[in-house]
Amino acid sequence: MPNTLPEHIVLNREFSIALCTFKHQSRSVIYSPFTSESMLCDISVVTLLERLGDAGSHADEIDLFMSKHPQPAPGVIEQLLAMQILLPS
């Protein structure tokens, strides 16, 4: 499957990590108020969102996540884009 991810991705400014995520042990739930979908995932995904909210260079954070989690990362990023939590910029 070819890489279909946008070159530049940012966290949706309207998304609230505090209100729309829940973490417990190694798992988390992310809710999208934009599409009314939720995603059960590894806690590293919420950590990625937190870093994107704080990061000066968003591409570095996405690249780091992709290198640490090569198997699930493209699908997770695509799902976050579909849920409008991440946006192409």
Biopython code that builds the backbone (N, CA, C, O; Angstrom):
import numpy as np
from Bio.PDB.StructureBuilder import StructureBuilder

atoms = [
    (1, "MET", "N", (0.846, -1.180, 0.000)),
    (1, "MET", "CA", (0.000, 0.000, 0.000)),
    (1, "MET", "C", (0.890, 1.242, 0.000)),
    (1, "MET", "O", (1.739, 1.385, 0.880)),
    (2, "PRO", "N", (0.714, 2.134, -0.960)),
    (2, "PRO", "CA", (1.545, 3.327, -1.022)),
    (2, "PRO", "C", (1.214, 4.296, 0.103)),
    (2, "PRO", "O", (0.108, 4.301, 0.644)),
    (3, "ASN", "N", (2.196, 5.109, 0.436)),
    (3, "ASN", "CA", (2.015, 6.096, 1.497)),
    (3, "ASN", "C", (1.051, 7.170, 1.002)),
    (3, "ASN", "O", (1.353, 7.885, 0.047)),
    (4, "THR", "N", (-0.095, 7.284, 1.643)),
    (4, "THR", "CA", (-1.100, 8.258, 1.238)),
    (4, "THR", "C", (-1.237, 9.392, 2.244)),
    (4, "THR", "O", (-2.157, 10.204, 2.145)),
    (5, "LEU", "N", (-0.338, 9.450, 3.202)),
    (5, "LEU", "CA", (-0.421, 10.493, 4.229)),
    (5, "LEU", "C", (0.025, 11.827, 3.651)),
    (5, "LEU", "O", (0.955, 11.877, 2.846)),
    (6, "PRO", "N", (-0.638, 12.917, 4.060)),
    (6, "PRO", "CA", (-0.199, 14.244, 3.629)),
    (6, "PRO", "C", (1.211, 14.526, 4.131)),
    (6, "PRO", "O", (1.642, 13.985, 5.149)),
    (7, "GLU", "N", (1.908, 15.365, 3.416)),
    (7, "GLU", "CA", (3.281, 15.687, 3.802)),
    (7, "GLU", "C", (3.339, 16.449, 5.126)),
    (7, "GLU", "O", (4.231, 16.214, 5.941)),
    (8, "HIS", "N", (2.392, 17.356, 5.341)),
    (8, "HIS", "CA", (2.359, 18.162, 6.570)),
    (8, "HIS", "C", (1.044, 17.911, 7.295)),
    (8, "HIS", "O", (-0.036, 18.020, 6.714)),
    (9, "ILE", "N", (1.157, 17.574, 8.575)),
    (9, "ILE", "CA", (-0.007, 17.252, 9.396)),
    (9, "ILE", "C", (0.080, 18.043, 10.693)),
    (9, "ILE", "O", (1.146, 18.134, 11.301)),
    (10, "VAL", "N", (-1.039, 18.612, 11.114)),
    (10, "VAL", "CA", (-1.083, 19.369, 12.378)),
    (10, "VAL", "C", (-2.262, 18.898, 13.217)),
    (10, "VAL", "O", (-3.216, 18.317, 12.700)),
    (11, "LEU", "N", (-2.184, 19.153, 14.493)),
    (11, "LEU", "CA", (-3.288, 18.884, 15.409)),
    (11, "LEU", "C", (-4.381, 19.928, 15.179)),
    (11, "LEU", "O", (-4.094, 21.122, 15.097)),
    (12, "ASN", "N", (-5.620, 19.484, 15.076)),
    (12, "ASN", "CA", (-6.753, 20.388, 14.924)),
    (12, "ASN", "C", (-6.806, 21.294, 16.153)),
    (12, "ASN", "O", (-6.872, 20.802, 17.279)),
    (13, "ARG", "N", (-6.778, 22.593, 15.950)),
    (13, "ARG", "CA", (-6.769, 23.547, 17.064)),
    (13, "ARG", "C", (-8.031, 23.494, 17.913)),
    (13, "ARG", "O", (-8.017, 23.897, 19.076)),
    (14, "GLU", "N", (-9.107, 23.004, 17.342)),
    (14, "GLU", "CA", (-10.380, 22.913, 18.056)),
    (14, "GLU", "C", (-10.476, 21.652, 18.919)),
    (14, "GLU", "O", (-11.416, 21.508, 19.701)),
    (15, "PHE", "N", (-9.517, 20.745, 18.781)),
    (15, "PHE", "CA", (-9.537, 19.488, 19.528)),
    (15, "PHE", "C", (-8.970, 19.708, 20.929)),
    (15, "PHE", "O", (-7.920, 20.328, 21.091)),
    (16, "SER", "N", (-9.676, 19.195, 21.939)),
    (16, "SER", "CA", (-9.226, 19.313, 23.319)),
    (16, "SER", "C", (-8.750, 17.955, 23.829)),
    (16, "SER", "O", (-9.544, 17.030, 24.001)),
    (17, "ILE", "N", (-7.464, 17.851, 24.064)),
    (17, "ILE", "CA", (-6.911, 16.604, 24.592)),
    (17, "ILE", "C", (-7.510, 16.314, 25.970)),
    (17, "ILE", "O", (-7.854, 15.171, 26.272)),
    (18, "ALA", "N", (-7.632, 17.334, 26.791)),
    (18, "ALA", "CA", (-8.149, 17.141, 28.153)),
    (18, "ALA", "C", (-9.593, 16.632, 28.156)),
    (18, "ALA", "O", (-9.948, 15.793, 28.984)),
    (19, "LEU", "N", (-10.413, 17.120, 27.257)),
    (19, "LEU", "CA", (-11.827, 16.749, 27.244)),
    (19, "LEU", "C", (-12.132, 15.507, 26.398)),
    (19, "LEU", "O", (-13.155, 14.855, 26.609)),
    (20, "CYS", "N", (-11.267, 15.179, 25.456)),
    (20, "CYS", "CA", (-11.606, 14.146, 24.475)),
    (20, "CYS", "C", (-10.727, 12.900, 24.529)),
    (20, "CYS", "O", (-10.777, 12.065, 23.625)),
    (21, "THR", "N", (-9.927, 12.772, 25.578)),
    (21, "THR", "CA", (-9.102, 11.565, 25.703)),
    (21, "THR", "C", (-9.220, 10.999, 27.111)),
    (21, "THR", "O", (-9.461, 11.718, 28.080)),
    (22, "PHE", "N", (-9.043, 9.701, 27.186)),
    (22, "PHE", "CA", (-9.038, 9.002, 28.463)),
    (22, "PHE", "C", (-7.885, 8.008, 28.424)),
    (22, "PHE", "O", (-7.768, 7.237, 27.472)),
    (23, "LYS", "N", (-7.040, 8.016, 29.438)),
    (23, "LYS", "CA", (-5.905, 7.100, 29.520)),
    (23, "LYS", "C", (-6.046, 6.201, 30.744)),
    (23, "LYS", "O", (-6.416, 6.652, 31.828)),
    (24, "HIS", "N", (-5.743, 4.927, 30.548)),
    (24, "HIS", "CA", (-5.729, 3.976, 31.659)),
    (24, "HIS", "C", (-4.665, 2.927, 31.359)),
    (24, "HIS", "O", (-4.755, 2.200, 30.370)),
    (25, "GLN", "N", (-3.674, 2.861, 32.213)),
    (25, "GLN", "CA", (-2.543, 1.949, 32.060)),
    (25, "GLN", "C", (-1.929, 2.140, 30.671)),
    (25, "GLN", "O", (-1.450, 3.233, 30.369)),
    (26, "SER", "N", (-1.929, 1.120, 29.825)),
    (26, "SER", "CA", (-1.265, 1.246, 28.524)),
    (26, "SER", "C", (-2.237, 1.540, 27.388)),
    (26, "SER", "O", (-1.832, 1.576, 26.226)),
    (27, "ARG", "N", (-3.505, 1.750, 27.701)),
    (27, "ARG", "CA", (-4.528, 1.965, 26.675)),
    (27, "ARG", "C", (-5.142, 3.355, 26.814)),
    (27, "ARG", "O", (-5.064, 3.993, 27.863)),
    (28, "SER", "N", (-5.749, 3.796, 25.727)),
    (28, "SER", "CA", (-6.437, 5.089, 25.764)),
    (28, "SER", "C", (-7.620, 5.060, 24.807)),
    (28, "SER", "O", (-7.700, 4.225, 23.906)),
    (29, "VAL", "N", (-8.524, 5.988, 25.030)),
    (29, "VAL", "CA", (-9.663, 6.198, 24.152)),
    (29, "VAL", "C", (-9.606, 7.652, 23.708)),
    (29, "VAL", "O", (-9.412, 8.561, 24.516)),
    (30, "ILE", "N", (-9.779, 7.846, 22.424)),
    (30, "ILE", "CA", (-9.804, 9.193, 21.865)),
    (30, "ILE", "C", (-11.170, 9.388, 21.222)),
    (30, "ILE", "O", (-11.608, 8.569, 20.414)),
    (31, "TYR", "N", (-11.835, 10.468, 21.582)),
    (31, "TYR", "CA", (-13.153, 10.786, 21.026)),
    (31, "TYR", "C", (-13.020, 11.994, 20.104)),
    (31, "TYR", "O", (-12.365, 12.977, 20.447)),
    (32, "SER", "N", (-13.640, 11.913, 18.943)),
    (32, "SER", "CA", (-13.660, 13.048, 18.022)),
    (32, "SER", "C", (-15.005, 13.745, 18.086)),
    (32, "SER", "O", (-16.015, 13.158, 17.698)),
    (33, "PRO", "N", (-15.046, 14.978, 18.561)),
    (33, "PRO", "CA", (-16.310, 15.722, 18.566)),
    (33, "PRO", "C", (-16.713, 16.153, 17.156)),
    (33, "PRO", "O", (-17.838, 16.604, 16.942)),
    (34, "PHE", "N", (-15.803, 16.016, 16.199)),
    (34, "PHE", "CA", (-16.064, 16.439, 14.824)),
    (34, "PHE", "C", (-16.813, 15.369, 14.032)),
    (34, "PHE", "O", (-17.637, 15.689, 13.175)),
    (35, "THR", "N", (-16.525, 14.095, 14.320)),
    (35, "THR", "CA", (-17.156, 12.999, 13.573)),
    (35, "THR", "C", (-17.962, 12.066, 14.476)),
    (35, "THR", "O", (-18.603, 11.134, 13.988)),
    (36, "SER", "N", (-17.936, 12.305, 15.775)),
    (36, "SER", "CA", (-18.613, 11.475, 16.781)),
    (36, "SER", "C", (-18.087, 10.043, 16.814)),
    (36, "SER", "O", (-18.805, 9.130, 17.223)),
    (37, "GLU", "N", (-16.851, 9.840, 16.392)),
    (37, "GLU", "CA", (-16.218, 8.529, 16.446)),
    (37, "GLU", "C", (-15.270, 8.482, 17.625)),
    (37, "GLU", "O", (-14.799, 9.515, 18.101)),
    (38, "SER", "N", (-14.995, 7.277, 18.092)),
    (38, "SER", "CA", (-13.978, 7.104, 19.120)),
    (38, "SER", "C", (-13.040, 5.981, 18.677)),
    (38, "SER", "O", (-13.395, 5.132, 17.859)),
    (39, "MET", "N", (-11.841, 6.005, 19.242)),
    (39, "MET", "CA", (-10.817, 5.046, 18.882)),
    (39, "MET", "C", (-10.150, 4.537, 20.155)),
    (39, "MET", "O", (-9.672, 5.321, 20.974)),
    (40, "LEU", "N", (-10.123, 3.222, 20.311)),
    (40, "LEU", "CA", (-9.364, 2.589, 21.379)),
    (40, "LEU", "C", (-7.971, 2.353, 20.836)),
    (40, "LEU", "O", (-7.819, 1.774, 19.761)),
    (41, "CYS", "N", (-6.953, 2.789, 21.558)),
    (41, "CYS", "CA", (-5.591, 2.690, 21.037)),
    (41, "CYS", "C", (-4.576, 2.617, 22.172)),
    (41, "CYS", "O", (-4.919, 2.710, 23.350)),
    (42, "ASP", "N", (-3.347, 2.450, 21.788)),
    (42, "ASP", "CA", (-2.231, 2.467, 22.722)),
    (42, "ASP", "C", (-2.076, 3.892, 23.266)),
    (42, "ASP", "O", (-2.390, 4.865, 22.580)),
    (43, "ILE", "N", (-1.599, 3.997, 24.484)),
    (43, "ILE", "CA", (-1.431, 5.308, 25.123)),
    (43, "ILE", "C", (-0.440, 6.201, 24.369)),
    (43, "ILE", "O", (-0.460, 7.422, 24.524)),
    (44, "SER", "N", (0.414, 5.599, 23.567)),
    (44, "SER", "CA", (1.383, 6.377, 22.791)),
    (44, "SER", "C", (0.702, 7.320, 21.799)),
    (44, "SER", "O", (1.295, 8.324, 21.404)),
    (45, "VAL", "N", (-0.522, 7.016, 21.393)),
    (45, "VAL", "CA", (-1.237, 7.880, 20.457)),
    (45, "VAL", "C", (-1.630, 9.193, 21.150)),
    (45, "VAL", "O", (-1.515, 10.264, 20.555)),
    (46, "VAL", "N", (-2.084, 9.113, 22.383)),
    (46, "VAL", "CA", (-2.407, 10.336, 23.137)),
    (46, "VAL", "C", (-1.123, 11.119, 23.405)),
    (46, "VAL", "O", (-1.118, 12.348, 23.347)),
    (47, "THR", "N", (-0.054, 10.418, 23.694)),
    (47, "THR", "CA", (1.234, 11.089, 23.883)),
    (47, "THR", "C", (1.630, 11.839, 22.621)),
    (47, "THR", "O", (2.136, 12.958, 22.699)),
    (48, "LEU", "N", (1.403, 11.232, 21.455)),
    (48, "LEU", "CA", (1.675, 11.914, 20.183)),
    (48, "LEU", "C", (0.837, 13.184, 20.074)),
    (48, "LEU", "O", (1.359, 14.236, 19.706)),
    (49, "LEU", "N", (-0.439, 13.100, 20.386)),
    (49, "LEU", "CA", (-1.306, 14.279, 20.298)),
    (49, "LEU", "C", (-0.849, 15.380, 21.254)),
    (49, "LEU", "O", (-0.863, 16.560, 20.902)),
    (50, "GLU", "N", (-0.444, 14.989, 22.462)),
    (50, "GLU", "CA", (0.066, 15.965, 23.426)),
    (50, "GLU", "C", (1.327, 16.637, 22.886)),
    (50, "GLU", "O", (1.488, 17.851, 23.008)),
    (51, "ARG", "N", (2.210, 15.858, 22.296)),
    (51, "ARG", "CA", (3.451, 16.418, 21.742)),
    (51, "ARG", "C", (3.163, 17.329, 20.559)),
    (51, "ARG", "O", (3.813, 18.361, 20.394)),
    (52, "LEU", "N", (2.186, 16.949, 19.729)),
    (52, "LEU", "CA", (1.822, 17.807, 18.595)),
    (52, "LEU", "C", (1.254, 19.131, 19.084)),
    (52, "LEU", "O", (1.467, 20.165, 18.450)),
    (53, "GLY", "N", (0.543, 19.117, 20.191)),
    (53, "GLY", "CA", (0.009, 20.344, 20.761)),
    (53, "GLY", "C", (1.091, 21.268, 21.274)),
    (53, "GLY", "O", (0.918, 22.486, 21.300)),
    (54, "ASP", "N", (2.220, 20.683, 21.687)),
    (54, "ASP", "CA", (3.331, 21.462, 22.243)),
    (54, "ASP", "C", (4.464, 21.691, 21.254)),
    (54, "ASP", "O", (5.302, 22.566, 21.472)),
    (55, "ALA", "N", (4.506, 20.925, 20.177)),
    (55, "ALA", "CA", (5.685, 20.887, 19.309)),
    (55, "ALA", "C", (5.819, 22.126, 18.430)),
    (55, "ALA", "O", (4.834, 22.701, 17.967)),
    (56, "GLY", "N", (7.057, 22.508, 18.222)),
    (56, "GLY", "CA", (7.361, 23.557, 17.257)),
    (56, "GLY", "C", (7.441, 22.968, 15.861)),
    (56, "GLY", "O", (7.080, 23.622, 14.882)),
    (57, "SER", "N", (7.915, 21.735, 15.768)),
    (57, "SER", "CA", (8.043, 21.068, 14.482)),
    (57, "SER", "C", (7.179, 19.824, 14.472)),
    (57, "SER", "O", (7.565, 18.785, 15.008)),
    (58, "HIS", "N", (6.017, 19.930, 13.866)),
    (58, "HIS", "CA", (5.068, 18.822, 13.866)),
    (58, "HIS", "C", (5.563, 17.636, 13.060)),
    (58, "HIS", "O", (5.307, 16.492, 13.435)),
    (59, "ALA", "N", (6.263, 17.879, 11.969)),
    (59, "ALA", "CA", (6.750, 16.781, 11.127)),
    (59, "ALA", "C", (7.685, 15.880, 11.917)),
    (59, "ALA", "O", (7.667, 14.663, 11.732)),
    (60, "ASP", "N", (8.494, 16.446, 12.785)),
    (60, "ASP", "CA", (9.408, 15.646, 13.595)),
    (60, "ASP", "C", (8.656, 14.709, 14.518)),
    (60, "ASP", "O", (9.066, 13.561, 14.694)),
    (61, "GLU", "N", (7.568, 15.168, 15.112)),
    (61, "GLU", "CA", (6.790, 14.330, 16.026)),
    (61, "GLU", "C", (6.121, 13.172, 15.287)),
    (61, "GLU", "O", (6.115, 12.045, 15.783)),
    (62, "ILE", "N", (5.567, 13.435, 14.124)),
    (62, "ILE", "CA", (4.944, 12.379, 13.317)),
    (62, "ILE", "C", (6.003, 11.367, 12.891)),
    (62, "ILE", "O", (5.781, 10.160, 12.984)),
    (63, "ASP", "N", (7.152, 11.851, 12.423)),
    (63, "ASP", "CA", (8.241, 10.959, 11.997)),
    (63, "ASP", "C", (8.730, 10.095, 13.156)),
    (63, "ASP", "O", (8.982, 8.903, 12.978)),
    (64, "LEU", "N", (8.864, 10.682, 14.329)),
    (64, "LEU", "CA", (9.308, 9.939, 15.507)),
    (64, "LEU", "C", (8.299, 8.852, 15.864)),
    (64, "LEU", "O", (8.692, 7.722, 16.153)),
    (65, "PHE", "N", (7.011, 9.173, 15.849)),
    (65, "PHE", "CA", (5.964, 8.193, 16.134)),
    (65, "PHE", "C", (6.003, 7.066, 15.102)),
    (65, "PHE", "O", (5.883, 5.894, 15.457)),
    (66, "MET", "N", (6.168, 7.418, 13.833)),
    (66, "MET", "CA", (6.206, 6.416, 12.767)),
    (66, "MET", "C", (7.404, 5.483, 12.932)),
    (66, "MET", "O", (7.299, 4.285, 12.669)),
    (67, "SER", "N", (8.539, 6.025, 13.364)),
    (67, "SER", "CA", (9.726, 5.172, 13.520)),
    (67, "SER", "C", (9.616, 4.271, 14.750)),
    (67, "SER", "O", (10.128, 3.152, 14.736)),
    (68, "LYS", "N", (8.965, 4.734, 15.800)),
    (68, "LYS", "CA", (8.809, 3.924, 17.013)),
    (68, "LYS", "C", (7.722, 2.863, 16.871)),
    (68, "LYS", "O", (7.772, 1.827, 17.533)),
    (69, "HIS", "N", (6.746, 3.118, 16.015)),
    (69, "HIS", "CA", (5.596, 2.210, 15.844)),
    (69, "HIS", "C", (5.351, 1.978, 14.351)),
    (69, "HIS", "O", (4.312, 2.386, 13.831)),
    (70, "PRO", "N", (6.283, 1.333, 13.659)),
    (70, "PRO", "CA", (6.193, 1.238, 12.192)),
    (70, "PRO", "C", (4.979, 0.476, 11.667)),
    (70, "PRO", "O", (4.480, 0.803, 10.590)),
    (71, "GLN", "N", (4.493, -0.516, 12.383)),
    (71, "GLN", "CA", (3.354, -1.289, 11.883)),
    (71, "GLN", "C", (2.032, -0.532, 12.005)),
    (71, "GLN", "O", (1.348, -0.342, 10.999)),
    (72, "PRO", "N", (1.657, -0.099, 13.196)),
    (72, "PRO", "CA", (0.329, 0.516, 13.300)),
    (72, "PRO", "C", (0.291, 2.003, 12.932)),
    (72, "PRO", "O", (-0.790, 2.538, 12.681)),
    (73, "ALA", "N", (1.432, 2.677, 12.894)),
    (73, "ALA", "CA", (1.446, 4.134, 12.761)),
    (73, "ALA", "C", (0.711, 4.676, 11.540)),
    (73, "ALA", "O", (-0.098, 5.590, 11.700)),
    (74, "PRO", "N", (0.941, 4.172, 10.337)),
    (74, "PRO", "CA", (0.226, 4.756, 9.189)),
    (74, "PRO", "C", (-1.298, 4.646, 9.334)),
    (74, "PRO", "O", (-2.016, 5.596, 9.022)),
    (75, "GLY", "N", (-1.788, 3.510, 9.798)),
    (75, "GLY", "CA", (-3.229, 3.341, 9.986)),
    (75, "GLY", "C", (-3.781, 4.254, 11.070)),
    (75, "GLY", "O", (-4.874, 4.803, 10.929)),
    (76, "VAL", "N", (-3.028, 4.417, 12.148)),
    (76, "VAL", "CA", (-3.453, 5.300, 13.246)),
    (76, "VAL", "C", (-3.515, 6.744, 12.757)),
    (76, "VAL", "O", (-4.481, 7.454, 13.038)),
    (77, "ILE", "N", (-2.497, 7.177, 12.031)),
    (77, "ILE", "CA", (-2.477, 8.555, 11.524)),
    (77, "ILE", "C", (-3.637, 8.764, 10.551)),
    (77, "ILE", "O", (-4.302, 9.798, 10.597)),
    (78, "GLU", "N", (-3.884, 7.791, 9.670)),
    (78, "GLU", "CA", (-5.008, 7.894, 8.732)),
    (78, "GLU", "C", (-6.339, 7.989, 9.478)),
    (78, "GLU", "O", (-7.217, 8.760, 9.091)),
    (79, "GLN", "N", (-6.487, 7.203, 10.547)),
    (79, "GLN", "CA", (-7.732, 7.242, 11.317)),
    (79, "GLN", "C", (-7.897, 8.591, 12.022)),
    (79, "GLN", "O", (-9.000, 9.135, 12.059)),
    (80, "LEU", "N", (-6.819, 9.130, 12.579)),
    (80, "LEU", "CA", (-6.888, 10.447, 13.226)),
    (80, "LEU", "C", (-7.218, 11.543, 12.217)),
    (80, "LEU", "O", (-7.909, 12.506, 12.549)),
    (81, "LEU", "N", (-6.728, 11.401, 10.991)),
    (81, "LEU", "CA", (-7.077, 12.347, 9.928)),
    (81, "LEU", "C", (-8.561, 12.214, 9.576)),
    (81, "LEU", "O", (-9.252, 13.220, 9.415)),
    (82, "ALA", "N", (-9.050, 10.977, 9.455)),
    (82, "ALA", "CA", (-10.460, 10.754, 9.136)),
    (82, "ALA", "C", (-11.372, 11.282, 10.239)),
    (82, "ALA", "O", (-12.479, 11.747, 9.968)),
    (83, "MET", "N", (-10.902, 11.208, 11.483)),
    (83, "MET", "CA", (-11.672, 11.704, 12.626)),
    (83, "MET", "C", (-11.529, 13.219, 12.791)),
    (83, "MET", "O", (-12.138, 13.803, 13.687)),
    (84, "GLN", "N", (-10.735, 13.852, 11.940)),
    (84, "GLN", "CA", (-10.476, 15.299, 11.928)),
    (84, "GLN", "C", (-9.786, 15.788, 13.186)),
    (84, "GLN", "O", (-9.880, 16.968, 13.523)),
    (85, "ILE", "N", (-9.094, 14.902, 13.883)),
    (85, "ILE", "CA", (-8.286, 15.292, 15.032)),
    (85, "ILE", "C", (-6.960, 15.825, 14.525)),
    (85, "ILE", "O", (-6.432, 16.805, 15.052)),
    (86, "LEU", "N", (-6.425, 15.178, 13.500)),
    (86, "LEU", "CA", (-5.266, 15.683, 12.789)),
    (86, "LEU", "C", (-5.766, 16.240, 11.454)),
    (86, "LEU", "O", (-6.721, 15.724, 10.873)),
    (87, "LEU", "N", (-5.117, 17.282, 10.985)),
    (87, "LEU", "CA", (-5.500, 17.905, 9.720)),
    (87, "LEU", "C", (-4.287, 18.084, 8.832)),
    (87, "LEU", "O", (-3.196, 18.368, 9.326)),
    (88, "PRO", "N", (-4.459, 17.920, 7.514)),
    (88, "PRO", "CA", (-3.358, 18.268, 6.611)),
    (88, "PRO", "C", (-3.185, 19.774, 6.620)),
    (88, "PRO", "O", (-4.159, 20.521, 6.721)),
    (89, "SER", "N", (-1.960, 20.209, 6.516)),
    (89, "SER", "CA", (-1.754, 21.674, 6.495)),
    (89, "SER", "C", (-1.047, 22.096, 5.226)),
    (89, "SER", "O", (-0.788, 23.284, 5.030)),
]
sb = StructureBuilder()
sb.init_structure("model")
sb.init_model(0)
sb.init_chain("A")
sb.init_seg("    ")
for serial, (resi, resn, name, xyz) in enumerate(atoms, 1):
    if name == "N":
        sb.init_residue(resn, " ", resi, " ")
    sb.init_atom(name, np.array(xyz, "f"), 0.0, 1.0, " ", f" {name:<3s}", serial, name[0])
structure = sb.get_structure()
